[in-house]
Amino acid sequence: MKSAPLGNGDVLYYDRMLMPIPQGGPSVRQCTFWITTLLEPDPVVQVTIDPADAIGGTQVMGIYGIVVVPNGNQTEVVISIQTPTRQEVSGRYFCNLTVIGTPKTVTTQESSGE
């Protein structure tokens, strides 16, 4: 995950990833991004899907899930897409992710577990 600090204290995170076929079958694609810090709640998330092998727009996939959760000392971002008709499709799909968020500052009390 790449990042760039912004003037207001937020950080811009961005990356691109191939979306493999999960257990749901070939009508679905899913990928997980890891931001190496915890973010304050409600970051701004922008997702675009690049159907690298779609021919003539016949393999349309829609975003049906964006999950942003703390996981240990990182932030996990899971993106899920699926065909509208649940029809199985072939080909590669890439996810382009942009997140703007405020890194969470951990207080001494939080880090000691008290």
Backbone bond lengths (Angstrom), bond angles and torsions (degrees), N, CA, C in turn:
res aa  C-N    CA-C-N  psi(-1)  N-CA   C-N-CA  omega(-1)  CA-C   N-CA-C  phi
1 M - - - 1.444 - - 1.528 107.69 -
2 K 1.304 115.74 127.46 1.460 121.24 178.07 1.527 108.78 -93.06
3 S 1.328 116.76 157.19 1.465 119.11 -179.67 1.520 110.92 -149.09
4 A 1.335 114.39 158.58 1.458 121.61 176.66 1.525 107.90 -147.69
5 P 1.347 117.05 127.75 1.465 119.16 178.48 1.521 110.91 -69.80
6 L 1.334 115.36 146.08 1.463 121.35 176.87 1.521 109.34 -108.30
7 G 1.298 116.98 158.85 1.461 122.29 -175.49 1.516 115.08 -63.24
8 N 1.330 118.28 -21.41 1.461 121.07 -177.18 1.533 113.10 -92.87
9 G 1.331 117.64 6.74 1.463 121.09 -179.69 1.517 113.75 97.92
10 D 1.338 117.03 -13.92 1.457 120.46 175.39 1.528 109.71 -77.08
11 V 1.323 115.10 170.40 1.458 120.90 177.16 1.520 107.73 -129.65
12 L 1.331 116.03 137.72 1.456 123.22 174.81 1.524 107.63 -93.87
13 Y 1.340 116.97 122.03 1.466 122.72 177.06 1.525 107.29 -113.00
14 Y 1.328 117.38 141.53 1.462 119.15 -179.83 1.521 110.49 -154.41
15 D 1.334 114.54 151.33 1.460 120.35 179.12 1.522 109.03 -168.82
16 R 1.314 115.37 168.97 1.466 123.75 178.47 1.522 106.80 -134.75
17 M 1.343 116.42 136.85 1.460 119.52 -175.62 1.528 110.57 -146.34
18 L 1.327 115.89 142.66 1.452 121.87 171.47 1.526 108.54 -67.99
19 M 1.323 117.05 137.98 1.460 121.52 -178.55 1.533 109.13 -101.11
20 P 1.327 118.20 105.73 1.464 120.00 179.14 1.528 111.85 -74.52
21 I 1.328 115.48 166.43 1.459 122.36 177.49 1.530 107.74 -83.72
22 P 1.352 118.23 120.00 1.464 120.24 179.01 1.528 110.69 -84.83
23 Q 1.321 117.09 -170.30 1.456 122.00 -179.34 1.525 112.95 -61.10
24 G 1.318 118.28 -19.16 1.461 121.47 -179.29 1.513 114.07 -66.75
25 G 1.331 118.40 -12.79 1.456 121.71 178.65 1.510 113.10 100.56
26 P 1.354 116.56 176.23 1.464 121.96 -172.79 1.523 116.68 -71.02
27 S 1.333 118.96 4.54 1.467 119.29 172.34 1.523 110.34 -90.80
28 V 1.328 116.17 -1.04 1.461 122.40 -174.15 1.528 109.69 -127.98
29 R 1.326 115.98 150.30 1.469 122.43 169.22 1.525 106.21 -136.49
30 Q 1.334 115.93 150.77 1.467 119.53 -179.33 1.517 109.53 -153.23
31 C 1.326 116.09 146.07 1.468 120.22 174.84 1.524 109.84 -147.45
32 T 1.325 114.57 157.37 1.465 121.57 -178.74 1.519 109.22 -124.40
33 F 1.316 115.49 127.89 1.460 122.65 174.82 1.523 108.28 -106.15
34 W 1.323 116.82 147.91 1.468 121.97 177.95 1.510 109.77 -121.28
35 I 1.327 116.16 121.89 1.467 122.33 172.73 1.520 105.49 -97.96
36 T 1.314 116.98 126.17 1.466 121.45 -169.43 1.517 115.16 -78.35
37 T 1.317 116.72 22.99 1.455 121.90 174.23 1.528 108.19 -147.33
38 L 1.304 116.58 160.49 1.460 120.28 173.43 1.520 108.80 -80.70
39 L 1.325 116.13 141.85 1.455 121.20 177.69 1.522 109.96 -110.60
40 E 1.327 115.29 150.68 1.459 120.44 172.25 1.536 107.49 -61.62
41 P 1.345 117.62 155.79 1.469 120.37 -179.34 1.524 112.96 -57.34
42 D 1.311 115.23 151.58 1.467 125.47 173.38 1.535 115.11 64.69
43 P 1.336 118.45 52.94 1.463 118.66 172.55 1.531 109.87 -69.32
44 V 1.309 116.19 161.39 1.464 121.47 176.44 1.530 107.09 -85.65
45 V 1.341 116.32 126.06 1.458 121.41 -177.21 1.521 109.06 -122.43
46 Q 1.339 115.63 129.66 1.462 120.84 176.34 1.524 107.61 -125.60
47 V 1.342 115.85 132.15 1.456 121.86 -177.64 1.521 109.13 -129.71
48 T 1.325 116.31 134.88 1.460 120.81 168.01 1.519 107.24 -128.19
49 I 1.317 115.37 148.12 1.457 121.58 -179.41 1.518 108.32 -113.15
50 D 1.317 115.59 131.49 1.457 122.97 -179.36 1.528 108.24 -111.27
51 P 1.349 117.84 104.98 1.460 120.36 178.55 1.526 109.89 -81.68
52 A 1.322 116.84 88.82 1.455 122.55 -172.15 1.527 113.23 -58.39
53 D 1.326 117.61 -30.66 1.463 120.11 -174.77 1.525 113.78 -113.86
54 A 1.326 118.15 7.80 1.466 120.08 -178.24 1.524 109.52 -68.62
55 I 1.318 115.74 136.51 1.464 121.65 -178.96 1.521 108.08 -112.71
56 G 1.300 116.94 118.16 1.461 121.16 176.21 1.515 114.37 64.73
57 G 1.317 118.80 21.71 1.451 121.78 177.17 1.519 114.50 69.17
58 T 1.337 118.00 21.26 1.460 120.46 -177.24 1.521 112.46 -85.09
59 Q 1.307 118.86 -8.16 1.460 122.07 -178.09 1.524 110.08 -115.05
60 V 1.315 116.27 64.81 1.463 121.89 -176.29 1.525 109.92 -75.54
61 M 1.325 116.24 133.29 1.462 122.60 175.78 1.526 107.28 -124.42
62 G 1.326 116.54 139.12 1.460 121.45 177.70 1.515 110.75 -115.05
63 I 1.313 116.23 146.71 1.464 121.15 177.86 1.523 107.56 -75.19
64 Y 1.327 117.33 124.21 1.456 119.91 177.01 1.517 112.97 -118.49
65 G 1.320 117.58 -4.50 1.451 118.53 178.47 1.511 112.97 -154.66
66 I 1.329 115.02 128.83 1.461 122.88 170.71 1.516 105.62 -130.86
67 V 1.322 116.22 113.89 1.458 121.08 -178.43 1.529 108.23 -119.85
68 V 1.330 116.02 125.74 1.468 122.18 177.77 1.519 106.67 -122.33
69 V 1.342 116.46 113.74 1.468 120.47 -176.76 1.527 110.74 -139.45
70 P 1.348 116.47 148.90 1.461 119.16 171.74 1.524 108.96 -70.80
71 N 1.312 116.32 141.75 1.457 121.46 178.44 1.525 107.08 -143.26
72 G 1.339 115.67 99.90 1.462 119.26 -173.66 1.517 109.09 66.91
73 N 1.334 116.40 -127.83 1.470 120.45 178.72 1.525 111.47 -102.00
74 Q 1.341 116.97 20.75 1.459 122.47 178.83 1.528 109.88 -125.42
75 T 1.329 115.65 171.11 1.456 122.00 173.33 1.521 107.63 -113.57
76 E 1.326 116.04 126.67 1.462 122.70 -179.06 1.527 108.53 -100.88
77 V 1.332 115.96 132.35 1.460 121.66 178.02 1.530 107.39 -124.14
78 V 1.337 116.05 116.34 1.462 121.36 -178.79 1.527 108.83 -111.64
79 I 1.332 116.14 127.41 1.462 122.34 179.41 1.525 108.39 -115.38
80 S 1.337 116.70 129.65 1.464 122.19 179.40 1.519 109.09 -125.32
81 I 1.350 116.00 136.34 1.459 121.41 176.68 1.529 108.75 -129.97
82 Q 1.338 115.81 157.73 1.459 120.17 179.97 1.524 109.02 -154.50
83 T 1.328 116.39 154.46 1.459 120.06 174.10 1.525 108.48 -70.19
84 P 1.325 119.08 144.35 1.465 121.12 -178.30 1.530 113.12 -60.02
85 T 1.330 117.28 -32.18 1.462 121.34 -177.43 1.528 112.12 -99.16
86 R 1.318 116.77 4.25 1.475 123.29 -175.55 1.526 112.70 61.72
87 Q 1.328 115.25 20.73 1.457 120.81 176.45 1.530 108.63 -74.46
88 E 1.311 116.86 136.37 1.463 121.18 179.93 1.520 109.67 -68.87
89 V 1.323 115.58 138.62 1.466 121.24 178.69 1.517 109.47 -130.45
90 S 1.307 114.74 154.15 1.459 120.08 176.17 1.523 107.94 -104.34
91 G 1.296 115.51 177.31 1.458 119.56 175.09 1.516 113.66 101.23
92 R 1.327 113.16 168.06 1.457 121.32 -179.08 1.522 110.13 -97.20
93 Y 1.315 114.44 139.51 1.463 122.12 175.23 1.521 107.89 -126.17
94 F 1.320 115.84 133.04 1.456 121.23 178.03 1.521 109.18 -110.60
95 C 1.325 115.83 144.31 1.453 122.21 176.81 1.525 108.57 -108.67
96 N 1.323 116.02 128.03 1.457 122.76 174.90 1.522 106.84 -106.73
97 L 1.320 116.91 118.77 1.460 121.82 -174.77 1.522 110.66 -116.86
98 T 1.329 115.27 134.84 1.459 122.56 171.28 1.525 107.40 -128.82
99 V 1.327 116.35 129.28 1.463 121.69 177.79 1.526 107.93 -129.29
100 I 1.313 116.70 131.70 1.461 121.42 171.81 1.522 105.98 -115.66
101 G 1.320 115.49 120.01 1.448 119.41 -177.39 1.510 112.76 -149.50
102 T 1.317 114.41 166.54 1.448 121.73 177.85 1.518 108.59 -100.49
103 P 1.333 118.11 119.38 1.468 119.34 177.10 1.520 110.08 -59.95
104 K 1.323 115.39 136.04 1.458 120.86 -179.25 1.523 108.74 -78.34
105 T 1.324 115.74 132.02 1.462 119.73 174.86 1.515 107.95 -91.20
106 V 1.305 115.98 127.07 1.461 121.95 -178.04 1.517 108.48 -92.72
107 T 1.336 115.59 125.13 1.458 119.11 178.33 1.519 109.44 -80.15
108 T 1.327 117.04 163.91 1.460 121.89 179.05 1.516 111.17 -59.07
109 Q 1.335 117.89 -39.77 1.449 122.19 179.53 1.528 111.30 -63.55
110 E 1.370 117.20 -42.88 1.456 120.73 178.42 1.516 111.77 -64.16
111 S 1.329 117.61 -40.34 1.455 120.70 -176.37 1.519 112.27 -73.76
112 S 1.338 117.93 -23.03 1.462 120.17 179.34 1.516 112.27 -87.77
113 G 1.339 117.68 -8.17 1.447 122.35 178.19 1.516 114.23 80.45
114 E 1.320 119.53 13.08 1.470 122.38 179.88 1.497 111.86 -84.91
